[in-house]
Amino acid sequence: MTVFSAGSGGPLPLPAISRRALLRGSLAGAGLLALSACRSAADSSPGTDAASGGAASPRRGGVLTVGVGVDFTPALLFAQSANSLLQRLVFNTLTRYDDQLRPQPELAKSWEVAADGLSVTLKLRDDVTFHSGRKFTADDVVFAVKNLQNPVRSAQLRSTALTVSDFRKNGDFELTLVLAHPVSNLFDLFEFMIIPDSQSVEDAVAGTRLIGTGPFTFTDRKPGSSLSFARNEKYWNPGRPYLDGVEIKVIPQAETLLSSVKTGQTHLTYAVRGKDVATLKDDKRFRITQYDTGAGAFYIGANLSFPEVQDKRVRQAIAWAIDRDRLVQQALGGYATVSSVPWPKSSPAYREQDAGRYHHDPEKAKALLKEAGVTSLSLPLAHQSDAGSTAVAQILQYDLKQVGIEVQLQPVDSPTMQKQLISQSMPALWTLSHGFAQAHPATLAVSAYPFNEAKNTSKFSSPAYTEVVQKAWNRSDADSPEARALYQQVTDILLDEQFIIDLAIAGLVEVAGAQVHGATLNKYSYLNLDDAYLAG
């Protein structure tokens, strides 16, 4: 088995366990949440926070105001969605990755993974209470797993949660999860799975009460306007959080959000459009930090239930028609990387030649359409109704028109778009951004709605795709040569079938006032403010 213990200097390396996930890592005592998220410091101002030298000293007090572009959707609390920024304010997870995909302790302080990959034993913190005052125990981990197994929760990692077939408790603070088969993304689940209060979970998905073990308590919600949180005075991480509270302001209009940032009404946001971020880059009042985890990717999806896009040559033609470079520069302000694949450069599935497979070649697109017998084509393209998504959609519309594909733009509000994605009710074409390529590669193909081999939004199915995805997932090693060969097979199918047409990889871009320090994101874009503070 592989053993990890907080403060041990790292686990004992044994066969069959992912090196990236489990081989090394050390973390001791109360400092476990001082981890820096994987992000680029290239755009950070020197001497302002941990990412750039840590010159400022933490100070207690103040309310941090965070601007978001989309309102909280309570029903999607247990899915990765626009809600993701607030999950880690109220809730904790079992473990948290460092920037090398090595799991570190959070509510689980140590663990042992069986050599055959069929079980993991977790030793839990014994000093944690929910905001209600109830003690956190192993029963809450059991509930959290079963909660994600419930299809009503729309949790993308439900398939991984379903591999947990039994629970064996050894007291209140030790628990063994028995797996039906090995999975390469077990710790992806532990990073994704927030631990809710079993006694109030239905209130949580109704948006009336949010009770967790996290650094802040939920105090108020004004739908469409704001959410408020106060410091959890009994938080298990000593001395944290520094902030008195957090105010999340819902500002869907891009110009209004930008104005809010410029005037200091909003201290921190990840929702400013890329082209607007570019206008702030040289302003000393702000610190711009680009996360390079690849947690987001812009794409065009094709719904194969529509005859017009069932021929893969039509989908390939669309891939060749798009000027990705112009899209990145004009719509995303340069804060993205052109790519034909979903994988960021940090992924073991990434290859440069695959990322560059499709580029702007209108003549090749026209030739493929002619080969497919298509003389004229008119299709709807759904997109989110915010200004940034509209700018992306307009570029796609223009490029497709140049090769003879007329596109009618269909703006849809974000909650409705998410529901259509989950229910597989998209029109022939849609454009969104997807996640789940930033962790272990198998997670994308068994968890993300656009890519799920068993049931995806495109209604694409293929025995070959299912077989290779299952092989990549049903193993305990995630970074071996054999695993990488399987990832390549997955990539080859995605590039050939093009039911999801990847355009650009883009992590979130943090825009923070100079007085904001210590905010980080986890791999699923949960905002961690344990170490955040306001200074100056």
VOLUMKE-531749 format. One line per field, with one value per residue (C-alpha): residue number from 1; x, y, z. Coordinates in Angstrom, 3 decimals, m for minus. Example, Ala and Ser with C-alpha at 12.3 -4.5 7.8 and 13.67 -1.06 7.14 Angstrom:
seq	(1,2)
x	(12.300,13.670)
y	(m4.500,m1.060)
z	(7.800,7.140)
***
This chain:
seq	(1,2,3,4,5,6,7,8,9,10,11,12,13,14,15,16,17,18,19,20,21,22,23,24,25,26,27,28,29,30,31,32,33,34,35,36,37,38,39,40,41,42,43,44,45,46,47,48,49,50,51,52,53,54,55,56,57,58,59,60,61,62,63,64,65,66,67,68,69,70,71,72,73,74,75,76,77,78,79,80,81,82,83,84,85,86,87,88,89,90,91,92,93,94,95,96,97,98,99,100,101,102,103,104,105,106,107,108,109,110,111,112,113,114,115,116,117,118,119,120,121,122,123,124,125,126,127,128,129,130,131,132,133,134,135,136,137,138,139,140,141,142,143,144,145,146,147,148,149,150,151,152,153,154,155,156,157,158,159,160,161,162,163,164,165,166,167,168,169,170,171,172,173,174,175,176,177,178,179,180,181,182,183,184,185,186,187,188,189,190,191,192,193,194,195,196,197,198,199,200,201,202,203,204,205,206,207,208,209,210,211,212,213,214,215,216,217,218,219,220,221,222,223,224,225,226,227,228,229,230,231,232,233,234,235,236,237,238,239,240,241,242,243,244,245,246,247,248,249,250,251,252,253,254,255,256,257,258,259,260,261,262,263,264,265,266,267,268,269,270,271,272,273,274,275,276,277,278,279,280,281,282,283,284,285,286,287,288,289,290,291,292,293,294,295,296,297,298,299,300,301,302,303,304,305,306,307,308,309,310,311,312,313,314,315,316,317,318,319,320,321,322,323,324,325,326,327,328,329,330,331,332,333,334,335,336,337,338,339,340,341,342,343,344,345,346,347,348,349,350,351,352,353,354,355,356,357,358,359,360,361,362,363,364,365,366,367,368,369,370,371,372,373,374,375,376,377,378,379,380,381,382,383,384,385,386,387,388,389,390,391,392,393,394,395,396,397,398,399,400,401,402,403,404,405,406,407,408,409,410,411,412,413,414,415,416,417,418,419,420,421,422,423,424,425,426,427,428,429,430,431,432,433,434,435,436,437,438,439,440,441,442,443,444,445,446,447,448,449,450,451,452,453,454,455,456,457,458,459,460,461,462,463,464,465,466,467,468,469,470,471,472,473,474,475,476,477,478,479,480,481,482,483,484,485,486,487,488,489,490,491,492,493,494,495,496,497,498,499,500,501,502,503,504,505,506,507,508,509,510,511,512,513,514,515,516,517,518,519,520,521,522,523,524,525,526,527,528,529,530,531,532,533,534,535,536)
x	(0.000,0.979,1.015,0.709,0.864,0.825,4.270,5.882,7.984,6.038,4.541,6.379,6.528,5.063,3.877,0.633,m0.014,0.114,3.403,1.886,m0.922,0.756,4.525,5.599,4.354,4.804,2.647,2.553,m0.028,m1.847,m0.003,m1.665,m3.751,m0.849,m0.496,m0.092,m2.388,m0.747,m0.634,1.753,3.411,4.522,1.863,1.985,3.436,6.601,6.497,2.731,1.883,3.133,3.171,5.666,7.831,5.446,6.634,3.339,2.484,m0.954,m3.346,m6.703,m9.994,m11.953,m14.587,m13.400,m15.766,m15.698,m17.382,m18.967,m20.762,m23.290,m25.670,m25.462,m27.537,m28.227,m29.354,m25.846,m24.007,m22.443,m21.422,m18.602,m20.374,m20.516,m20.991,m17.465,m15.923,m18.036,m17.847,m14.563,m15.734,m18.306,m17.101,m13.898,m12.692,m10.832,m7.588,m6.144,m3.636,m0.422,0.839,2.277,m1.019,0.200,m2.645,m2.158,m4.193,m7.317,m10.078,m8.202,m4.873,m3.376,m4.289,m3.216,m4.000,m3.986,m1.408,m4.193,m5.939,m9.176,m9.377,m8.166,m8.082,m8.503,m7.515,m9.590,m9.043,m10.710,m10.910,m13.449,m17.020,m19.761,m21.041,m24.034,m21.694,m21.989,m18.772,m17.371,m16.860,m16.431,m20.204,m20.014,m17.567,m19.928,m22.773,m20.694,m19.858,m23.450,m24.624,m22.492,m23.715,m27.224,m27.974,m30.148,m26.977,m25.687,m22.137,m19.647,m17.551,m20.543,m19.048,m15.962,m18.077,m20.076,m16.948,m17.077,m18.957,m18.552,m17.587,m15.717,m15.461,m12.824,m14.120,m15.284,m12.136,m10.906,m12.669,m11.871,m13.513,m13.777,m13.749,m15.431,m12.353,m9.203,m9.599,m6.839,m8.651,m9.554,m7.927,m9.627,m12.828,m11.441,m10.506,m13.882,m16.163,m17.208,m18.312,m21.841,m23.894,m26.211,m28.871,m29.275,m28.322,m31.807,m31.783,m28.419,m29.684,m32.674,m30.312,m31.696,m28.921,m25.315,m23.636,m20.159,m16.869,m15.176,m13.629,m16.798,m20.424,m23.228,m25.242,m27.430,m28.450,m30.214,m30.954,m29.528,m27.650,m25.331,m24.262,m22.689,m20.387,m18.853,m15.694,m16.092,m14.739,m14.388,m12.534,m10.173,m7.247,m5.746,m5.739,m7.660,m9.335,m7.894,m10.901,m13.985,m16.168,m16.739,m19.337,m20.035,m21.642,m23.451,m22.627,m23.621,m22.920,m19.272,m18.935,m20.463,m18.161,m15.122,m16.255,m16.758,m13.185,m11.752,m13.580,m12.637,m16.205,m14.984,m11.661,m11.301,m12.816,m12.237,m15.034,m13.488,m13.336,m9.894,m9.886,m10.842,m8.108,m5.612,m6.624,m5.774,m2.471,m0.232,m2.310,m0.371,m3.622,m4.234,m2.475,m3.258,m2.573,m3.164,m3.808,m2.025,m3.763,m5.802,m9.018,m11.031,m11.159,m13.299,m14.989,m17.762,m20.024,m21.980,m25.224,m25.102,m28.840,m29.085,m28.445,m26.527,m23.567,m23.620,m20.928,m17.592,m16.218,m18.655,m17.389,m13.791,m14.595,m15.831,m12.561,m10.513,m12.710,m12.015,m9.254,m8.183,m5.403,m7.846,m10.270,m7.594,m6.349,m9.622,m12.153,m9.883,m7.352,m4.456,m5.206,m5.440,m3.458,m4.603,m5.296,m7.134,m7.148,m8.634,m5.384,m3.268,0.503,0.710,m1.350,0.297,m2.032,m0.640,1.415,2.321,1.588,m1.929,m2.581,m1.684,m3.610,m6.313,m5.529,m7.185,m7.510,m10.768,m9.928,m9.497,m12.806,m14.564,m13.015,m14.275,m17.776,m17.753,m16.512,m19.395,m21.847,m22.740,m23.484,m25.168,m25.633,m27.593,m27.249,m28.101,m25.267,m26.223,m24.016,m24.211,m25.773,m22.980,m20.820,m17.661,m19.421,m21.235,m17.894,m16.624,m19.807,m19.636,m16.108,m17.218,m20.204,m17.974,m15.408,m18.049,m19.737,m16.475,m16.689,m20.408,m21.940,m24.577,m24.978,m27.851,m26.724,m28.955,m28.090,m29.064,m28.676,m26.057,m28.342,m30.452,m27.334,m26.030,m29.350,m29.327,m25.776,m26.727,m30.031,m28.479,m30.881,m28.474,m29.139,m26.966,m24.057,m23.204,m20.160,m19.074,m15.985,m15.340,m13.197,m11.913,m8.830,m6.705,m6.589,m6.013,m6.963,m9.472,m11.617,m12.452,m13.789,m15.805,m16.989,m17.257,m20.696,m19.329,m16.921,m18.538,m18.112,m21.364,m23.631,m22.436,m24.171,m23.268,m24.971,m21.793,m21.122,m18.399,m17.323,m13.705,m14.052,m15.765,m13.166,m10.112,m11.671,m12.554,m9.039,m7.533,m9.872,m9.879,m6.302,m4.505,m1.561,m2.228,1.179,2.860,3.902,0.946,m1.475,m0.024,m0.482,m4.160,m4.504,m3.057,m5.702,m8.394,m6.869,m6.727,m10.446,m11.335,m9.290,m10.826,m14.468,m14.591,m17.921,m16.216,m14.122,m11.559,m10.395,m8.268,m7.066,m7.633,m7.312,m9.072,m7.503,m7.500,m7.928,m7.196,m6.790,m3.273,m4.501,m5.680,m3.279,m3.335,m6.340,m5.889,m7.968,m7.983,m8.044,m11.818,m11.730,m12.924,m11.839,m9.650,m9.518,m8.036,m4.878,m6.392,m6.165,m6.504,m3.523,m2.765)
y	(0.000,3.646,5.637,9.397,11.155,14.886,16.036,12.706,14.176,12.129,8.709,5.434,4.708,1.334,m0.133,0.656,4.116,7.298,9.080,12.478,11.992,10.224,9.956,13.056,15.899,17.150,19.400,19.900,21.056,24.328,25.494,23.053,25.656,27.955,26.085,28.194,27.289,26.460,29.834,31.957,34.826,36.404,39.091,39.703,42.886,42.116,42.089,41.964,38.418,34.871,34.406,37.213,37.249,37.592,41.042,42.044,40.804,39.325,41.494,40.686,42.367,43.788,42.478,41.310,42.096,39.631,40.452,37.611,37.666,34.910,34.424,31.466,28.462,26.431,23.310,23.060,23.325,19.888,20.383,22.413,25.483,29.224,28.421,27.109,30.279,30.102,26.376,26.582,29.588,27.476,23.911,21.895,18.925,15.800,16.635,19.336,19.080,21.016,22.330,18.917,17.058,15.635,15.429,17.296,17.020,19.008,17.222,13.960,14.296,11.067,8.074,4.619,3.309,m0.466,m1.845,m3.299,0.079,m1.387,0.587,3.724,4.261,7.843,9.235,12.338,15.450,15.185,18.923,20.006,21.174,22.261,25.814,24.419,23.185,19.492,17.456,16.327,12.528,9.655,9.531,12.873,11.458,8.534,10.993,13.169,10.203,8.949,12.494,12.618,9.160,10.613,11.539,14.450,16.317,16.506,16.003,15.522,13.079,10.887,7.983,8.013,8.319,5.294,3.125,3.347,0.134,m0.085,1.938,0.480,2.682,2.266,4.757,8.278,9.479,6.584,5.231,2.783,3.322,0.057,0.423,m1.769,m1.361,0.785,4.332,6.639,9.771,8.916,12.051,14.140,13.070,14.030,17.513,17.964,16.616,19.289,17.960,19.224,19.032,16.044,17.679,20.730,19.530,20.044,23.616,24.052,23.038,25.301,28.205,28.957,27.567,26.649,24.818,23.387,23.255,26.003,29.362,31.434,31.086,31.946,34.913,36.283,35.903,38.378,36.429,38.154,40.630,39.345,36.707,37.489,35.471,36.059,34.703,31.260,31.988,28.256,27.313,24.367,26.112,28.210,31.973,31.715,33.285,36.781,38.432,39.457,38.473,38.150,39.849,38.360,40.854,39.601,41.975,40.397,43.476,43.425,47.223,47.585,44.922,46.632,49.951,48.311,47.046,50.394,52.325,49.874,48.750,45.247,44.072,40.808,39.179,36.387,37.539,40.470,39.812,39.122,42.198,44.324,42.710,43.914,47.518,47.074,45.256,48.321,49.993,49.896,49.804,46.221,42.892,40.588,36.894,34.306,30.796,28.312,25.152,24.963,24.777,26.140,25.576,27.312,25.006,24.433,21.480,19.600,17.781,14.656,14.094,16.790,15.329,18.417,17.630,13.827,13.576,14.070,15.810,18.660,18.882,18.765,21.538,23.683,22.984,24.139,27.206,28.911,31.490,30.546,33.128,35.962,34.519,34.498,37.996,39.824,38.090,36.803,39.631,37.226,35.400,31.937,29.484,28.249,24.513,21.750,19.505,19.955,19.276,22.044,21.785,20.480,17.385,13.999,13.763,16.896,16.792,19.913,18.348,17.461,20.979,22.328,19.771,22.183,25.734,28.378,26.892,27.993,26.226,22.908,23.506,24.150,21.020,18.867,20.304,19.589,16.052,15.593,16.759,19.958,22.907,25.160,24.900,26.978,26.173,27.700,28.421,28.744,30.821,32.435,35.865,37.739,40.152,38.015,34.898,36.978,38.301,34.723,33.661,36.583,35.636,32.039,33.226,35.335,32.565,29.960,32.290,32.512,28.788,28.786,27.930,30.453,30.633,32.123,33.167,32.070,33.867,31.906,32.843,30.864,28.734,27.681,26.873,24.672,22.818,22.258,20.943,18.437,17.387,16.970,19.478,21.749,22.859,21.631,23.863,25.596,27.284,27.244,26.618,23.263,22.123,18.791,18.541,20.116,17.055,13.429,12.884,10.092,12.511,14.509,11.512,9.988,13.187,16.274,16.590,17.354,14.363,11.665,8.393,6.966,9.975,13.253,16.411,15.694,12.274,10.814,7.147,4.831,1.379,2.346,5.552,3.736,0.970,3.216,5.611,2.734,1.324,4.701,5.108,1.554,1.609,2.929,4.492,7.768,8.746,5.556,5.001,2.613,5.251,7.911,5.581,5.279,9.060,9.359,7.004,9.142,12.263,10.641,9.831,13.349,14.916,12.665,12.766,16.471,16.198,18.678,21.202,22.687,26.206,27.593,26.694,29.415,29.362,31.991,35.435,37.062,40.816,42.047,45.438,46.025,45.651,42.038,39.241,35.481,34.384,31.089,28.666,24.888,22.682,23.063,26.853,26.801,30.100,29.554,32.618,30.979,33.050,36.062,39.516,43.196,45.492,49.074)
z	(0.000,m0.278,2.937,3.286,6.606,7.220,8.251,7.350,4.542,2.000,1.340,0.959,m2.798,m3.707,m7.013,m8.823,m7.358,m9.434,m8.917,m9.708,m7.211,m4.335,m4.406,m2.542,m0.443,3.048,5.106,8.832,11.327,10.975,7.876,5.528,3.746,2.922,m0.360,m3.443,m6.314,m9.625,m11.283,m13.261,m11.462,m14.697,m14.556,m10.799,m9.381,m7.380,m3.606,m3.210,m2.174,m1.833,m5.589,m5.954,m2.880,0.064,1.148,2.749,6.260,6.974,8.935,10.458,9.593,6.716,4.337,0.925,m1.966,m4.880,m8.183,m10.175,m13.488,m12.823,m9.914,m7.524,m8.645,m5.478,m7.367,m8.859,m5.533,m5.985,m9.609,m11.039,m12.379,m11.905,m8.196,m7.848,m6.436,m3.283,m2.436,m0.536,1.479,3.323,2.822,2.999,0.970,2.077,0.288,m1.930,m4.773,m4.871,m8.195,m9.135,m8.643,m5.351,m2.791,0.467,3.700,4.431,6.395,5.825,7.629,6.242,4.083,2.963,m0.519,m0.943,m3.377,m5.540,m5.653,m4.272,m1.044,0.674,4.437,5.601,8.969,9.616,11.663,15.061,15.774,13.141,13.712,11.360,11.571,13.465,16.215,15.302,15.294,11.933,11.833,9.406,8.995,7.198,4.644,4.062,3.532,1.172,m1.063,m1.113,m1.831,m4.995,m5.975,m6.125,m9.776,m8.617,m7.565,m11.177,m9.898,m12.719,m10.665,m9.843,m11.820,m9.604,m6.452,m7.620,m7.551,m3.742,m2.958,0.821,3.888,6.871,9.934,12.604,15.133,14.448,12.695,10.563,7.508,4.708,1.325,m0.609,m4.406,m6.988,m9.182,m9.186,m10.495,m11.652,m10.442,m6.837,m5.449,m8.116,m6.352,m2.950,m4.208,m5.911,m3.159,m0.689,2.712,3.454,6.624,6.223,8.388,6.146,2.677,1.221,2.530,0.812,m2.627,m2.057,m1.309,2.160,4.396,3.654,6.547,6.236,8.116,6.104,7.006,6.552,7.585,5.194,6.480,3.691,0.073,m2.189,m5.395,m8.440,m6.268,m3.538,m1.010,2.363,4.595,8.042,9.646,11.228,14.705,15.429,12.264,12.694,10.976,13.838,13.308,10.039,8.269,8.569,6.937,8.930,6.018,2.295,0.105,m3.317,m5.703,m8.791,m11.661,m14.992,m17.145,m18.262,m18.344,m14.877,m13.466,m14.958,m13.503,m10.104,m10.172,m11.275,m8.549,m5.799,m5.125,m5.981,m4.528,m6.421,m9.495,m11.982,m14.280,m16.173,m19.917,m21.323,m23.533,m20.487,m18.379,m20.970,m20.241,m16.543,m16.953,m16.612,m13.900,m10.603,m8.624,m9.736,m9.751,m12.689,m12.116,m14.804,m13.517,m15.735,m14.556,m17.759,m15.747,m18.665,m22.399,m25.012,m27.490,m30.013,m29.293,m31.948,m31.138,m33.276,m33.071,m35.769,m39.276,m40.420,m38.127,m38.082,m40.759,m38.989,m42.090,m41.401,m37.816,m39.019,m41.490,m38.608,m36.774,m39.777,m40.315,m36.979,m36.649,m33.126,m32.991,m33.676,m31.137,m28.431,m29.177,m29.861,m27.610,m24.842,m24.702,m25.211,m21.945,m23.490,m25.605,m29.007,m28.827,m30.701,m27.621,m24.143,m22.289,m20.730,m21.039,m17.463,m18.342,m18.989,m21.989,m23.679,m26.896,m28.823,m32.214,m31.080,m29.758,m33.201,m35.242,m36.449,m37.509,m39.662,m43.151,m44.843,m48.096,m46.317,m44.548,m47.868,m49.389,m46.529,m46.835,m50.577,m49.900,m47.476,m50.139,m48.303,m50.590,m48.045,m44.321,m41.819,m38.124,m34.748,m32.314,m28.650,m26.384,m22.971,m23.114,m21.311,m23.296,m23.248,m24.554,m27.164,m28.444,m28.830,m30.615,m33.043,m34.106,m34.646,m36.661,m38.931,m39.501,m40.316,m42.774,m44.743,m45.534,m46.324,m42.950,m41.905,m38.142,m36.150,m32.702,m29.817,m26.548,m23.406,m19.754,m17.824,m15.578,m18.574,m20.597,m17.774,m17.581,m21.342,m21.134,m18.437,m20.041,m23.521,m25.036,m26.912,m30.507,m33.376,m32.272,m29.033,m27.557,m23.927,m21.881,m20.215,m17.309,m15.961,m18.192,m15.458,m13.186,m14.202,m17.867,m17.260,m15.249,m18.381,m20.289,m17.441,m15.740,m17.968,m19.572,m23.067,m23.058,m20.894,m22.759,m21.355,m21.790,m23.278,m24.458,m28.086,m27.925,m29.387,m28.714,m29.900,m28.662,m29.307,m27.261,m24.396,m24.357,m24.209,m21.678,m19.384,m19.673,m18.792,m15.823,m14.429,m13.222,m10.175,m12.009,m13.793,m15.149,m16.353,m19.998,m20.361,m19.037,m21.346,m24.326,m23.428,m23.125,m26.606,m27.945,m26.291,m27.867,m31.313,m31.155,m30.003,m32.808,m35.433,m34.333,m33.356,m31.535,m29.229,m31.166,m28.794,m29.598,m26.760,m23.275,m20.694,m16.947,m14.881,m14.728,m11.300,m11.140,m7.626,m6.057,m4.758,m1.167,m1.731,m0.811,m0.382,m2.464,m4.341,m6.405,m6.279,m9.379,m9.667,m9.229,m5.627,m4.073,m0.990,1.280,4.391,4.012,2.253,3.821,2.982,3.464,2.599)
***
